[in-house]
Amino acid sequence: MSVPQAAWAPGSALDGKSFTLPAVTQPGDRAQTDVLHFRAGTFQSADCEEYCTFGWSDYQTWTEGEITHFTATARCPTEPHTVVWHGKVVGDDMTVAFSWTTRRWYWTHQITGAGTGTALPPAAG
């Protein structure tokens, strides 16, 4: 997945926000719901955290009018999994695309997905 060239800066614009995100992954058209969290310049996917303890990853943003673009790359510390996220937030609405890649010396497996979501109330995040 390609993240556009832009004037990316260390993330903080989305700090304190969480989004519920129904998404569909390819291959297989598998539907799933994730919760994305932003805190202190870092990002975390609840689904990714359940699969492999990715922890918190730095995120970057740039702003275009009312649109906050973000990107994050999460790496599993114990397995060869990398997830790249690229999304846009306008008010309480998010659209996002992601790519989960597992690389082993004998094969590479990639799952891509996309979804739209909404912000959770601050207490729920």
N, C-alpha and C positions, 0 to 999 in steps of 0.2 A: 504494500500500500504506500502510495506516495503522499507525503505531507507537503503542501505548497510552500514555496519560498516566501518569506514574509519577515517583517521586523519583529520576530519573536522576542519576548522578554520573560524573565523569570515570573512564574505565576503568582498572583495574589488576588486578581480581580474576582475570582470565584470562591475564595476562601470562605468557609463557614456554610457553604451551600452543599446540598445533596439532591440528587435527581433520581427518580425511579425511571427505568428505561426498559420498556418492552422492545425486544430486538429479535431479528430473524437472522440465523447464521446459514452460511453456505459452505460446503455442500450439505444437502439434506433438508433445507428449509426448516430447520429446527427452531421453534419459538422458545424464547426464554425471557425472563425478567431479571434485570440487574439493578443494583443501586450504586451510583457513582458518588463518591465523597471527595470534597476539596477542603484541605485544611493546612494552614501555615505553609503555603507554597507547594503542597504535595497533594497527590491524587491516589485514590484507591478504588478498585472495583470489588464489590462484595463477592460476585461470582468467581472472579479470579482468585480472590483470597481463600475461598473455600477449596478450590482445586489445588492450588499450590500457594504456600504462604509468601506471596509476592512482597508484602509490606507496603509502605508508602513510597511513591515515586514522585520525583519532581515533575511539575507541569509548566508549560509555557503558554503565554497568551499574546494576542494582539487585538486591538479594537478597531472596528470599522463602523463608525456611527454608533448605532444601538447594538451592533453585533459584537460579541466577545468570542473570538476564535480561540480554541485551545488545542494543545497536543500534549500527549504524555507517552512515554515508553516504559513499560513495566517488564522487569526481568525476574524470573523465578530463580531463587538462589540455589536450589537443589536439583533442578531439571533444566533441560535446554529449551525452555519456553520463553518467548518474547511476545508481548502484546503491544501493538501501536494503536493509539487512539487519536482521532482528529474529529473535532466537533465545533458546533456553533451554539451559542446561547443568546437568546433574545428575551429579556425579562425573565419569566419563569419557564420558558420553553427551550428544549435542547434537541438538536439533531446531531447524530454521531455516526461515524463509521469506524470499524476496528478490524484489525488483522492479528490473529493468533498464529504464530509460527513455531513449530517444533522442528529443530534441526538435529539430526543425528548423522553420523559419518556415512551411513548407508541410505538415508532418505531424508526428505524434507516434507513435512505435512503442514498445510496452511488452511485455516478456517477464517473466512471473512464474515462480516456482519454489519448491519446498520439498524438504526432505530430512532425513534423520537420519544422524548420523555418530558416530564414536568418536575419542577422543583418540589421537594418535600418541605413541610413546615419546619422551621429551625429546630424545634424540640425533637422531631422524628429523625433528624440527621445526626 
